Amino acid sequence: KVEARQQQTIDTSQRVATFTQEIYSWGAWANFRYEFLESFTLAGGARYNWERKDFEVDSFSISQVPPPPGEINLPRFARSRNQRTWDAVTGFGEIRYDFTEDIATYIKYSRGFQAGHCNPSRAQAAKDPGRGFADPEQIDAFEWGLEFSGWASRVNGNTNFFFYNYENYQVFRL
């Protein structure tokens, strides 16, 4: 169990909001590495991710627009308590070729996951997808790399090229 708390106040001339968030998460991971030929190695792994966020938002606002004659500009208070749970299976696969003991190359694919989050600026809409909370973010990552070492492993280096394909890219905005 991992628990995190955040509290932040948003203060403008018309609105003040405070939010508290608790995060509970866990994961289970398994991987393997198998040298199927003298110079080739196959590796892979899988992970199950689970995360729950308890989110509480209190907002207080008052309209800056003058009310019609005879009416009073009353402040508005909104409270929202929400709980969302996300889970996913992610993993990777890699094939590696060793040219020599000091030079190797590999190609790797991995699938990543980040749980969604609640939107503190829309306390009243917290149960509406796309307004009150963000869907989980997922990424497909493709990687090609070259690793080398020299002078009895006193000098090591690598070069990597990545391609990332995001789905539901998240931005946390207040």
Buried (B, 14 or more C-beta within 10 A) or exposed (E): EEEEEEEEEEEEEEBBBBBBBBBBBEEEEEEEEEEEEEEEBBBBBBBBBBBBBBBBBBBBBEEEEEEEEEEEEEEEEBEBEBEBEBBBEBBBBBBBEBEEEBEBBBEBBBBBBBBBBBBBBBBBBBEEEEEBBBBBBBBEBEBEBBBBBEEEEEEEEEEEEEEEEEEEEBEEEE
